[in-house]
């Protein structure tokens, strides 16, 4: 889910985002936005165009919607689409949102933005003036080298909590790696989602090296990428050095079973911060091998604190735990090992 803060569950994760009604047309949408209708919390214009509505919006329609946004306090998520708004329409909407202090999630992934400096200048202006947007969803094509650097810089200078990108390649990964390595990066950025992208080992190496000493990012999602066995050493080194990441998702990659097991065994050997490692392995039914309760017990053992054997036995019985991890932890505490083997 999307985290809106360190301790609070987002409205989206709680299932509170209500979208526009199926019988709404453009006129009724504009009316509801103008009236600040509390029932309109998520406006998904891509869904409307997908169902055959709003196919012939004009720049005047974009301006009419934009005019309702500065003073709307109930809209929390806005999804735009190129079929509804072109570039000029998007400019009008972003200018209006500069004055909106309540929108939390802006999804531009359906805008199919061209990765050039004009696009980055537009986004930079918006993010510099609106410090309330917490989640930005983007998708680019034809990314230029200079634009990739501008994208990394505008994220660095923003107050974003979560960035989600598709169509994100090695060019962008290199630029982001440099920004993440810089200690003056955006400290508010907690989640970076780069799933379903064209990132290869070369790009992933920049990301993991940039995050090695990063102390603010808590979630990194690189699900369904082209990373392979060549990056296993880099991931192991990253996990051994980084002490702040809580969630790492590297499912559906090109890595072999042996490399995945190395990451689990070597990378996590001295990492007590990570709470979730999502990694698909044929040898287990679990999608992740790091059970939160299991690793809390391991932290206690490492700190030489007392652990109730009955609690540990329940942890072992509750889920299928990777036997290598179980053996390692039990070996840290022979008394506990003896208890588990005899109960």
Secondary structure, DSSP 8 states (H G I E B T S, - for coil): --BSSSS-B-TTTTT---B--TT--HHHHHHHHHTT-TT--EEEHHHHHHTT-STT--HHHHHHHHHHHTT--S--EEEEETTT--HHHHHHHHHHHTT-SS--EEEEEET-EE-SHHHHHHHHHHHHH-----EEEEEEES--HHHHHHHHHHHHTS--SEEEEES--HHHHHHHHHHHHSTTS-TT--EEE--S----HHHHHHHHHHHTT-SS--EEE--S----GGGHHHHHHHHHH-SS--EEE--S-S--HHHHHHIIIIITTT--S--EEE---TT-S-SBS--HHHHHHHHHHHTT----HHHHHHHHHHS---HHHHHHHHHH-HHHHHHHHT-
